[in-house]
Amino acid sequence: QGDLGAGKSTLARSMLRAFGHAGAVPSPTYTLVEPYDFHSFSAYHIDLYRISSTDELEFLGWDDLAEGLRIVEWPERIPGIEAEADLLITLSYDGKGRQAVLRGTSGRGSALLQGINLN
């Protein structure tokens, strides 16, 4: 999550490329969900900016996406959805650069953070 232009889509693109995606990674601003299939899992880049209620998540197939990795931009648009997250990444401006704050919100997320070398 983060303000407009803070780097949410750029971070998602970097993550997907790190997982092995070699093609284009378009922003899901208009499609709302962009799927990516990898050898052992699927990932979904999701933009909730235009979503205004939990009822609209059903039309996105939200529950069907739970089997894969959901990379969600604008999670704060849907109250309570952050409780489903394992990892919350908050991006903000820091002078001419950006700052990322990573927070494990579940046991799985905390374990992921322990495995990340941030140096």
Accessible surface in RSA format (square Angstrom, percent):
REM  Atomic radii and reference values for relative SASA: ProtOr
REM  Chains: A
REM  Algorithm: Lee & Richards
REM  Probe-radius: 1.40
REM  Slices: 20
REM RES _ NUM      All-atoms   Total-Side   Main-Chain    Non-polar    All polar
REM                ABS   REL    ABS   REL    ABS   REL    ABS   REL    ABS   REL
RES GLN A   1    44.82  25.1  33.63  24.6  11.19  26.6   3.97   8.4  40.85  31.0
RES GLY A   2    12.00  14.8   0.00   N/A  12.00  14.8  11.19  30.7   0.80   1.8
RES ASP A   3    96.43  67.6  92.44  92.0   3.99   9.4  17.59  41.4  78.85  78.6
RES LEU A   4   145.68  81.1 133.59  95.6  12.09  30.4 133.59  93.8  12.09  32.5
RES GLY A   5    47.74  58.9   0.00   N/A  47.74  58.9  36.72 100.8  11.02  24.7
RES ALA A   6     0.73   0.7   0.00   0.0   0.73   1.7   0.00   0.0   0.73   1.9
RES GLY A   7    23.32  28.8   0.00   N/A  23.32  28.8  19.64  53.9   3.68   8.2
RES LYS A   8    19.14   9.3  12.39   7.6   6.75  16.1   9.64   8.7   9.50  10.1
RES SER A   9    24.86  21.0  22.33  29.8   2.52   5.8  14.50  30.9  10.36  14.5
RES THR A  10    86.21  61.3  85.77  87.0   0.44   1.1  58.02  77.9  28.19  42.6
RES LEU A  11    58.82  32.8  55.44  39.7   3.38   8.5  58.60  41.2   0.22   0.6
RES ALA A  12     1.68   1.5   0.93   1.4   0.75   1.7   1.21   1.7   0.47   1.2
RES ARG A  13    63.88  26.8  63.88  32.6   0.00   0.0  17.32  23.7  46.55  28.2
RES SER A  14    60.63  51.2  52.02  69.4   8.61  19.8  31.25  66.6  29.37  41.1
RES MET A  15    50.20  26.0  46.22  30.6   3.98   9.5  47.32  40.2   2.88   3.8
RES LEU A  16     0.00   0.0   0.00   0.0   0.00   0.0   0.00   0.0   0.00   0.0
RES ARG A  17   124.85  52.4 109.86  56.0  14.98  35.7  45.13  61.7  79.72  48.3
RES ALA A  18    88.83  81.7  46.04  71.0  42.79  97.3  58.78  82.8  30.05  79.6
RES PHE A  19    83.77  41.9  57.03  35.3  26.74  69.6  62.83  38.1  20.94  59.9
RES GLY A  20    56.19  69.3   0.00   N/A  56.19  69.3  30.63  84.1  25.56  57.2
RES HIS A  21    48.04  26.3  40.04  27.8   8.01  20.5  30.38  31.3  17.66  20.5
RES ALA A  22   104.64  96.2  64.44  99.4  40.21  91.5  72.61 102.3  32.03  84.8
RES GLY A  23    37.99  46.8   0.00   N/A  37.99  46.8  32.70  89.7   5.29  11.8
RES ALA A  24    84.74  77.9  60.64  93.6  24.10  54.8  68.21  96.1  16.53  43.8
RES VAL A  25     6.32   4.2   0.00   0.0   6.32  15.2   0.36   0.3   5.96  16.2
RES PRO A  26    63.23  46.1  53.36  48.6   9.87  35.9  63.19  52.2   0.04   0.3
RES SER A  27    42.60  36.0  27.38  36.5  15.22  35.1  24.15  51.4  18.44  25.8
RES PRO A  28     0.00   0.0   0.00   0.0   0.00   0.0   0.00   0.0   0.00   0.0
RES THR A  29    40.21  28.6  39.58  40.1   0.63   1.5  25.44  34.2  14.77  22.3
RES TYR A  30   175.97  82.2 150.21  85.5  25.76  67.0 109.50  82.3  66.48  82.0
RES THR A  31    83.87  59.7  58.13  58.9  25.74  61.3  65.46  87.9  18.41  27.8
RES LEU A  32    35.80  19.9  35.80  25.6   0.00   0.0  35.80  25.1   0.00   0.0
RES VAL A  33    29.82  19.6  19.61  17.7  10.22  24.6  19.61  17.0  10.22  27.7
RES GLU A  34    29.76  17.1  29.76  22.5   0.00   0.0   0.42   0.8  29.35  24.0
RES PRO A  35    84.25  61.4  69.37  63.2  14.88  54.1  69.51  57.4  14.74  91.6
RES TYR A  36    14.28   6.7   9.64   5.5   4.63  12.1  14.01  10.5   0.26   0.3
RES ASP A  37   122.92  86.1  90.66  90.2  32.26  76.3  32.23  75.9  90.69  90.4
RES PHE A  38    34.50  17.3  14.53   9.0  19.97  52.0  21.28  12.9  13.22  37.8
RES HIS A  39   193.90 106.0 152.20 105.8  41.70 106.7 110.15 113.5  83.75  97.5
RES SER A  40    97.08  82.0  58.90  78.6  38.18  88.0  44.34  94.4  52.74  73.9
RES PHE A  41    73.62  36.8  59.27  36.7  14.35  37.3  72.10  43.7   1.51   4.3
RES SER A  42    30.65  25.9  27.43  36.6   3.21   7.4   5.66  12.1  24.99  35.0
RES ALA A  43     0.00   0.0   0.00   0.0   0.00   0.0   0.00   0.0   0.00   0.0
RES TYR A  44    37.94  17.7  37.94  21.6   0.00   0.0   9.91   7.4  28.03  34.6
RES HIS A  45     0.32   0.2   0.32   0.2   0.00   0.0   0.32   0.3   0.00   0.0
RES ILE A  46     0.00   0.0   0.00   0.0   0.00   0.0   0.00   0.0   0.00   0.0
RES ASP A  47     6.14   4.3   6.14   6.1   0.00   0.0   0.42   1.0   5.73   5.7
RES LEU A  48     0.00   0.0   0.00   0.0   0.00   0.0   0.00   0.0   0.00   0.0
RES TYR A  49   104.30  48.7 103.03  58.6   1.26   3.3  54.45  40.9  49.84  61.4
RES ARG A  50   115.06  48.3  90.95  46.4  24.11  57.4  47.21  64.5  67.85  41.1
RES ILE A  51     5.99   3.4   5.99   4.5   0.00   0.0   5.99   4.3   0.00   0.0
RES SER A  52    80.39  67.9  54.86  73.2  25.52  58.8  35.03  74.6  45.36  63.5
RES SER A  53    40.84  34.5  36.12  48.2   4.73  10.9  35.23  75.0   5.61   7.9
RES THR A  54    80.08  57.0  70.04  71.0  10.04  23.9  44.12  59.3  35.97  54.4
RES ASP A  55   106.13  74.3 100.89 100.4   5.25  12.4  28.60  67.3  77.53  77.3
RES GLU A  56    55.83  32.1  55.01  41.6   0.82   2.0  24.22  46.9  31.61  25.8
RES LEU A  57    12.55   7.0  12.55   9.0   0.00   0.0  12.55   8.8   0.00   0.0
RES GLU A  58   140.54  80.7 120.66  91.3  19.88  47.3  45.35  87.7  95.19  77.7
RES PHE A  59   176.95  88.5 141.82  87.8  35.12  91.4 146.59  88.9  30.36  86.9
RES LEU A  60    30.44  17.0  13.29   9.5  17.15  43.1  17.04  12.0  13.40  36.1
RES GLY A  61    21.28  26.2   0.00   N/A  21.28  26.2  20.61  56.6   0.67   1.5
RES TRP A  62    17.19   6.9  16.90   8.2   0.29   0.7  16.35   8.7   0.84   1.4
RES ASP A  63   120.15  84.2 106.92 106.4  13.23  31.3  35.00  82.4  85.15  84.9
RES ASP A  64   115.33  80.8  97.21  96.8  18.12  42.8  31.11  73.2  84.22  84.0
RES LEU A  65    16.19   9.0  16.19  11.6   0.00   0.0  16.19  11.4   0.00   0.0
RES ALA A  66    55.45  51.0  31.95  49.3  23.49  53.4  32.17  45.3  23.28  61.7
RES GLU A  67   170.14  97.7 135.89 102.8  34.25  81.5  59.92 115.9 110.22  90.0
RES GLY A  68    17.14  21.1   0.00   N/A  17.14  21.1   5.26  14.4  11.87  26.6
RES LEU A  69    64.24  35.8  56.67  40.5   7.57  19.0  62.19  43.7   2.05   5.5
RES ARG A  70    57.97  24.3  36.17  18.4  21.80  51.9   6.03   8.2  51.94  31.5
RES ILE A  71    19.07  10.8  15.05  11.2   4.02   9.7  19.07  13.7   0.00   0.0
RES VAL A  72    37.66  24.8  17.38  15.7  20.28  48.9  17.41  15.1  20.25  54.9
RES GLU A  73     9.39   5.4   8.76   6.6   0.64   1.5   4.07   7.9   5.32   4.3
RES TRP A  74    33.90  13.6  33.90  16.4   0.00   0.0  25.65  13.7   8.25  13.4
RES PRO A  75    10.91   8.0  10.91   9.9   0.00   0.0  10.91   9.0   0.00   0.0
RES GLU A  76    80.96  46.5  55.49  42.0  25.47  60.6  50.32  97.3  30.65  25.0
RES ARG A  77    99.16  41.6  83.65  42.6  15.51  36.9  15.70  21.5  83.46  50.6
RES ILE A  78     2.17   1.2   0.85   0.6   1.32   3.2   0.85   0.6   1.32   3.6
RES PRO A  79   112.77  82.2  91.92  83.8  20.85  75.8 101.61  83.9  11.16  69.4
RES GLY A  80    58.96  72.7   0.00   N/A  58.96  72.7  38.58 105.9  20.38  45.6
RES ILE A  81    11.31   6.4   4.96   3.7   6.35  15.3   7.57   5.5   3.74  10.1
RES GLU A  82    54.91  31.5  50.93  38.5   3.98   9.5  23.01  44.5  31.90  26.0
RES ALA A  83    92.58  85.1  52.74  81.4  39.85  90.6  64.91  91.4  27.67  73.3
RES GLU A  84    98.38  56.5  68.01  51.5  30.38  72.3  41.62  80.5  56.77  46.3
RES ALA A  85    30.70  28.2  18.83  29.1  11.87  27.0  28.42  40.0   2.28   6.0
RES ASP A  86    45.17  31.6  40.68  40.5   4.49  10.6   6.46  15.2  38.71  38.6
RES LEU A  87    48.00  26.7  28.58  20.4  19.42  48.8  28.58  20.1  19.42  52.3
RES LEU A  88    12.53   7.0  11.67   8.3   0.86   2.2  12.17   8.5   0.36   1.0
RES ILE A  89    31.59  18.0  27.47  20.5   4.12   9.9  27.47  19.8   4.12  11.2
RES THR A  90    47.85  34.0  47.30  47.9   0.55   1.3  37.46  50.3  10.39  15.7
RES LEU A  91    14.72   8.2  12.13   8.7   2.59   6.5  12.13   8.5   2.59   7.0
RES SER A  92    45.90  38.8  44.58  59.5   1.32   3.0  34.48  73.4  11.42  16.0
RES TYR A  93   108.88  50.8  86.18  49.0  22.70  59.1  71.66  53.9  37.22  45.9
RES ASP A  94    86.86  60.8  74.19  73.8  12.67  30.0   6.70  15.8  80.16  79.9
RES GLY A  95    75.76  93.4   0.00   N/A  75.76  93.4  45.74 125.5  30.03  67.3
RES LYS A  96   211.63 103.2 176.03 108.0  35.59  84.7 126.39 113.8  85.24  90.8
RES GLY A  97    34.60  42.7   0.00   N/A  34.60  42.7  31.31  85.9   3.29   7.4
RES ARG A  98   119.73  50.3  87.45  44.6  32.28  76.9  36.86  50.4  82.88  50.2
RES GLN A  99    86.83  48.6  82.07  60.0   4.75  11.3  20.37  43.4  66.46  50.4
RES ALA A 100    54.72  50.3  29.01  44.8  25.71  58.5  29.01  40.8  25.71  68.1
RES VAL A 101    79.08  52.0  75.35  68.2   3.73   9.0  78.37  68.1   0.71   1.9
RES LEU A 102    48.55  27.0  26.18  18.7  22.37  56.2  26.18  18.4  22.37  60.2
RES ARG A 103   131.46  55.2 128.71  65.6   2.74   6.5  58.70  80.2  72.76  44.1
RES GLY A 104    21.98  27.1   0.00   N/A  21.98  27.1   0.63   1.7  21.35  47.8
RES THR A 105    48.28  34.3  13.69  13.9  34.59  82.4  21.60  29.0  26.68  40.3
RES SER A 106    39.84  33.7  24.71  33.0  15.12  34.8  38.68  82.4   1.15   1.6
RES GLY A 107    62.64  77.2   0.00   N/A  62.64  77.2  42.80 117.4  19.84  44.4
RES ARG A 108   169.71  71.3 156.63  79.8  13.09  31.2  52.75  72.1 116.97  70.9
RES GLY A 109     0.00   0.0   0.00   N/A   0.00   0.0   0.00   0.0   0.00   0.0
RES SER A 110    49.62  41.9  47.11  62.9   2.51   5.8  28.12  59.9  21.50  30.1
RES ALA A 111    61.76  56.8  49.16  75.9  12.59  28.6  51.68  72.8  10.07  26.7
RES LEU A 112    90.83  50.6  84.76  60.6   6.07  15.3  88.52  62.2   2.31   6.2
RES LEU A 113    41.55  23.1  32.36  23.1   9.19  23.1  32.57  22.9   8.97  24.1
RES GLN A 114   160.29  89.6 123.39  90.2  36.90  87.9  46.75  99.5 113.54  86.1
RES GLY A 115    70.03  86.4   0.00   N/A  70.03  86.4  37.01 101.6  33.02  73.9
RES ILE A 116    70.95  40.4  53.81  40.1  17.13  41.3  58.19  41.9  12.76  34.6
RES ASN A 117   121.76  84.0  92.66  89.5  29.10  70.1  40.36  97.1  81.40  78.7
RES LEU A 118   130.80  72.8  94.02  67.3  36.78  92.4  99.13  69.6  31.67  85.2
RES ASN A 119   176.73 121.9 112.72 108.9  64.00 154.1  60.13 144.7 116.60 112.7
END  Absolute sums over single chains surface
CHAIN  1 A     7526.0       5596.0       1930.0       4205.5       3320.4
END  Absolute sums over all chains
TOTAL          7526.0       5596.0       1930.0       4205.5       3320.4
